[in-house]
């Protein structure tokens, strides 16, 4: 247990020391939030609701990107550098090693959520009830699990440049089709129809429902759970195939 906890701590420290994480997961979402709520004229009548809505979008965008890109690329780097092979001779099992990464990443995600929420209060005076702050934060944190699963899948790739390209492309496509950069209602009908069944929209929609006084839809929960199971099954299968070679 001590080794496992130390590994979790090491994963957290590595992320905080990574300028790539700071830029993409904290700086860029806050910049986007400022631009789309302070600079760009969105012609939305309820500015207060828009400020809260877009805050949830950018927080989800931040956590989703960190889960997909930071975790996946780091796994490929460690494998290419022989670190994964070295870990096999330690008392830490491959399952514990993967869990430590996911737990460490989730704790850092919690920190990102708090920082971006504070930015929303400072920049736009976003005012929500304590229940809404806590519930939306918990939803964004727990809802990131399927994207951690995507990160693990990307981590099964052999080349860092391939993993980086795939993760960036996937991240951008999910953000666009998920309505995180602009309201889903203004997107083309085809994108709306496709996005409704993708994890990004259902992830963001849960938080959007909470700030409007509701709760995540059952469809949101079911789709995210389904993707989580799918990605975990695929990553387990791929890992076993790679270990058998």
Number of C-alpha atoms within 10 A of each C-alpha: 8 7 14 17 14 12 21 22 17 14 20 21 13 12 19 12 10 11 10 14 18 15 12 18 25 21 13 15 22 22 12 16 24 19 12 16 20 13 10 9 9 12 7 9 8 8 13 14 16 18 23 23 22 23 29 28 27 27 31 32 26 23 27 30 26 29 26 27 29 23 25 26 25 20 25 24 19 15 18 15 10 10 13 16 12 11 13 12 9 10 10 16 13 14 10 17 17 16 15 23 23 22 17 21 24 21 16 19 26 16 13 21 25 14 14 23 20 15 19 24 15 10 14 19 13 18 15 15 10 9 12 19 16 12 17 25 21 15 19 24 21 14 26 25 22 26 26 28 25 25 28 29 22 25 28 18 21 14 14 20 13 13 24 21 13 17 23 14 12 15 20 15 13 20 24 18 25 29 23 25 17 16 14 19 9 9 16 10 11 9 14 17 12 12 22 19 16 17 26 28 25 25 28 29 24 24 29 22 16 22 21 13 11 12 17 18 13 10 13 22 16 12 18 23 16 13 18 21 15 14 21 18 13 15 20 14 11 15 16 10 10 10 7 7 5
